[in-house]
Amino acid sequence: MRLIGIAACALVALIAAVILLLPEPEGFPILEYHQVTDKPLDPAFEVYNVPPAAFAAQLDYLQAEGYTTITLNDFMYAVRGYRKLPEKPIVLTFDDGYADNYTEMLPILEAHGMTAVIYVITNELGKPGYLTFDELKDMQRRGIEIGLHTADHLALTSLDEAARRRQVRESKILLEWSGLAAIGSLSYPNGAFNPEIEQLLREENYLTAVTGEAGLNTLETNPYELYRIHIRRPRFGLTEFKLRLFKATFFAKLRNIF
């Protein structure tokens, strides 16, 4: 049994080495954040928080590497041939709609001349710790794209068709009727999706949707199955951040094989 284990590990290492030697794949990463704050959080949620100083350091690194942030609206303009993407695009996304996205994240983002996409849970808006409608409108005026994380953050695959439609339709209507510009992007709660949900989004006039699956995106990527890399609270500084960026490249290479 021990020999079998050693052989299996050797095979995995060999496959990984082969993948690493493959040519660099085309495409750009989408990063998934949640909170950016120094305030104490419930330990269960702390892993989803990147402290402001760490977030600023990550943006410094991206700029030094030549990345330019775009929104998913920018991506769809490029898909349809209306504009070209920058040489090294990247999308920064923030799930759930926490208040610190406005008070702490946005000033750091603007100091770097960058933009982002914020995915909100509409039934949480205005509650303690979450964004308000006025803050969303101000963020949109300042170049931030506003997207949806549904009305209640329920896994859409766990709902019947009528409930799914309510989650994606009513939340969209609520934001647009509140005075926000048209909403075109959705983040799948818990990363759960299937072809039926993708068709539902088309019917409800969504243009893009982001998953929790690692990889890189190109103009040919299914816009309802965009790949994302989750950026967690760093334990090893920028080294961990660089490894997470590399994860997107690694999985892109893997998909090119299979």
Secondary structure as GFF3:
##gff-version 3
##sequence-region A 1 258
A	DSSP	alpha_helix	2	21	.	.	.	ID=ss1
A	DSSP	beta_strand	30	33	.	.	.	ID=ss2
A	DSSP	alpha_helix	43	46	.	.	.	ID=ss3
A	DSSP	alpha_helix	52	64	.	.	.	ID=ss4
A	DSSP	beta_strand	68	69	.	.	.	ID=ss5
A	DSSP	alpha_helix	72	79	.	.	.	ID=ss6
A	DSSP	beta_strand	89	96	.	.	.	ID=ss7
A	DSSP	alpha_helix	100	100	.	.	.	ID=ss8
A	DSSP	pi_helix	101	105	.	.	.	ID=ss9
A	DSSP	alpha_helix	106	111	.	.	.	ID=ss10
A	DSSP	beta_strand	117	120	.	.	.	ID=ss11
A	DSSP	three_ten_helix	122	124	.	.	.	ID=ss12
A	DSSP	alpha_helix	133	141	.	.	.	ID=ss13
A	DSSP	beta_strand	145	148	.	.	.	ID=ss14
A	DSSP	three_ten_helix	156	158	.	.	.	ID=ss15
A	DSSP	alpha_helix	161	177	.	.	.	ID=ss16
A	DSSP	beta_strand	185	187	.	.	.	ID=ss17
A	DSSP	three_ten_helix	189	191	.	.	.	ID=ss18
A	DSSP	alpha_helix	195	203	.	.	.	ID=ss19
A	DSSP	beta_strand	208	210	.	.	.	ID=ss20
A	DSSP	beta_strand	229	230	.	.	.	ID=ss21
A	DSSP	alpha_helix	237	257	.	.	.	ID=ss22
###
